[in-house]
Amino acid sequence: MKRLENRVAVVTGSSSGIGQTIAQKLAEEGAHLVIDYIGHREGADETLRMVQAAGAKGIIVQADVSKLDAVKELIDQGWSAFGSVDILVNNAGMEKRAAFVDVTEEEYDQVLAVNLKGPFFLTQVFVQRLRSAKKSGRIINISSVHEDMAFPNFSTYCASKGGVRMLMRDLAVELGPEGFTVNNVAPGAIVTPINKSLLDDKPKLNALLANIPLGRLGTTDDVANLVAFLASDEAAYVNGATYTIDGGLSRSYHEQ
Ligand SMILES: NC(=O)c1ccc[n+]([C@@H]2O[C@H](COP(=O)([O-])OP(=O)(O)OC[C@H]3O[C@@H](n4cnc5c(N)ncnc54)[C@H](O)[C@@H]3O)[C@@H](O)[C@H]2O)c1
């Protein structure tokens, strides 16, 4: 028996990067998948092929996580297709570089809407549906080491991911009595499209690598393996935790 046999998982932003590999991994573990995307249909199609190749079923739903109507529709479609949605992975995210003094209201609203408002209301809808079916579920947020560590020129990103840290802690306590578990996975530097400018800048990349004790960037598989564990029965007693996955980056300090 596979670890997630007959479970149903929603993974937001799963047409690329970490979300795509999480969808693939959960499917390999036996789960059926609701693949959420915005604006990149070919990526979502590719994720569906990966899910099916793993022997699982999947549906694709276009849903902007920052819109309440869209997240309701996302959960509704999962229930219609599979009769339940048991695992929620809040993965969709974005970042915008700007010095704090230059951040516009529009940039602030956009980053906070995707990274914090999205997980907030999607989790609310996810819980409402399960609660009315007298069931519980697993909530896993892909936050970032920047839920804790400073990241100059990314104040909106830090504010959003820090918010996700406290949201997770609060919900772990508020929803725990009903059997839900809520945890964060906080990646360091992982090879994905979100990091394109860093990956293309060799001197910057080498400076970063020098600070990673394991001497390499993370892969999407590294992150997805951890998410699969947190979604499984093996992690039944894990609640209210952030799992940092950064090769030791956030513990690394060097005297010059
Ligand atoms: N790659 C890293 O080094 C790293 C490090 C720490 C945290 N993270 C986090 O991991 C998550 C995944 O990022 P990634 O690195 O795979 O990059 P990515 O850009 O490939 O993935 C982000 C996904 O979110 C989707 N998305 C953006 N806005 C959306 C919206 N409004 N509605 C629905 N989907 C939306 C994008 O289309 C994309 O598929 C993000 O939350 C990111 O903050 C990434």
The ligand as an SDF file (V2000), in Angstrom:
LIG
                    3D

 44 48  0  0  0  0  0  0  0  0999 V2000
   12.8370   28.4000   -5.4510 N   0  0  0  0  0  0  0  0  0  0  0  0
   13.2450   28.8020   -4.2700 C   0  0  0  0  0  0  0  0  0  0  0  0
   14.4550   28.9810   -4.0390 O   0  0  0  0  0  0  0  0  0  0  0  0
   12.2560   29.0350   -3.1560 C   0  0  0  0  0  0  0  0  0  0  0  0
   12.7710   29.2820   -1.8890 C   0  0  0  0  0  0  0  0  0  0  0  0
   11.8920   29.4850   -0.8470 C   0  0  0  0  0  0  0  0  0  0  0  0
   10.5390   29.4510   -1.0560 C   0  0  0  0  0  0  0  0  0  0  0  0
   10.0600   29.2160   -2.3040 N   0  0  0  0  0  0  0  0  0  0  0  0
    8.6080   29.1910   -2.4670 C   0  0  0  0  0  0  0  0  0  0  0  0
    8.2290   28.0410   -3.1620 O   0  0  0  0  0  0  0  0  0  0  0  0
    6.9930   28.2780   -3.8190 C   0  0  0  0  0  0  0  0  0  0  0  0
    7.0890   27.7920   -5.2630 C   0  0  0  0  0  0  0  0  0  0  0  0
    8.0080   28.5950   -5.9750 O   0  0  0  0  0  0  0  0  0  0  0  0
    8.9960   28.0280   -7.0940 P   0  0  0  0  0  0  0  0  0  0  0  0
   10.3620   28.2690   -6.6200 O   0  0  0  0  0  0  0  0  0  0  0  0
    8.5970   26.6730   -7.4900 O   0  0  0  0  0  0  0  0  0  0  0  0
    8.7680   29.0870   -8.2790 O   0  0  0  0  0  0  0  0  0  0  0  0
    7.7390   29.0880   -9.4930 P   0  0  0  0  0  0  0  0  0  0  0  0
    7.7110   30.4950   -9.9690 O   0  0  0  0  0  0  0  0  0  0  0  0
    8.0610   28.0020  -10.4510 O   0  0  0  0  0  0  0  0  0  0  0  0
    6.3770   28.6910   -8.7860 O   0  0  0  0  0  0  0  0  0  0  0  0
    5.4270   29.5820   -8.3250 C   0  0  0  0  0  0  0  0  0  0  0  0
    4.0930   29.1430   -8.8960 C   0  0  0  0  0  0  0  0  0  0  0  0
    3.0550   29.9340   -8.3260 O   0  0  0  0  0  0  0  0  0  0  0  0
    2.1690   30.2570   -9.3790 C   0  0  0  0  0  0  0  0  0  0  0  0
    1.3950   31.4460   -9.0340 N   0  0  0  0  0  0  0  0  0  0  0  0
    1.8280   32.7280   -8.9100 C   0  0  0  0  0  0  0  0  0  0  0  0
    0.7870   33.5340   -8.6430 N   0  0  0  0  0  0  0  0  0  0  0  0
   -0.3110   32.7450   -8.5710 C   0  0  0  0  0  0  0  0  0  0  0  0
   -1.6830   32.9880   -8.3140 C   0  0  0  0  0  0  0  0  0  0  0  0
   -2.1370   34.2360   -8.0940 N   0  0  0  0  0  0  0  0  0  0  0  0
   -2.5520   31.9460   -8.3280 N   0  0  0  0  0  0  0  0  0  0  0  0
   -2.1160   30.6870   -8.5830 C   0  0  0  0  0  0  0  0  0  0  0  0
   -0.8130   30.3950   -8.8280 N   0  0  0  0  0  0  0  0  0  0  0  0
    0.0620   31.4200   -8.8230 C   0  0  0  0  0  0  0  0  0  0  0  0
    3.0610   30.4830  -10.5840 C   0  0  0  0  0  0  0  0  0  0  0  0
    2.3240   30.4210  -11.7910 O   0  0  0  0  0  0  0  0  0  0  0  0
    4.0410   29.3360  -10.4210 C   0  0  0  0  0  0  0  0  0  0  0  0
    3.5440   28.1560  -11.0190 O   0  0  0  0  0  0  0  0  0  0  0  0
    6.7130   29.7710   -3.6740 C   0  0  0  0  0  0  0  0  0  0  0  0
    5.7640   29.9790   -2.6360 O   0  0  0  0  0  0  0  0  0  0  0  0
    8.0470   30.3360   -3.2850 C   0  0  0  0  0  0  0  0  0  0  0  0
    7.9390   31.5250   -2.5330 O   0  0  0  0  0  0  0  0  0  0  0  0
   10.8880   29.0070   -3.3730 C   0  0  0  0  0  0  0  0  0  0  0  0
  1  2  1  0
  2  3  2  0
  2  4  1  0
  4  5  1  0
  4 44  2  0
  5  6  2  0
  6  7  1  0
  7  8  2  0
  8  9  1  0
  8 44  1  0
  9 10  1  0
  9 42  1  0
 10 11  1  0
 11 12  1  0
 11 40  1  0
 12 13  1  0
 13 14  1  0
 14 15  2  0
 14 16  1  0
 14 17  1  0
 17 18  1  0
 18 19  2  0
 18 20  1  0
 18 21  1  0
 21 22  1  0
 22 23  1  0
 23 24  1  0
 23 38  1  0
 24 25  1  0
 25 26  1  0
 25 36  1  0
 26 27  1  0
 26 35  1  0
 27 28  2  0
 28 29  1  0
 29 30  1  0
 29 35  2  0
 30 31  1  0
 30 32  2  0
 32 33  1  0
 33 34  2  0
 34 35  1  0
 36 37  1  0
 36 38  1  0
 38 39  1  0
 40 41  1  0
 40 42  1  0
 42 43  1  0
M  CHG  2   8   1  16  -1
M  END
$$$$
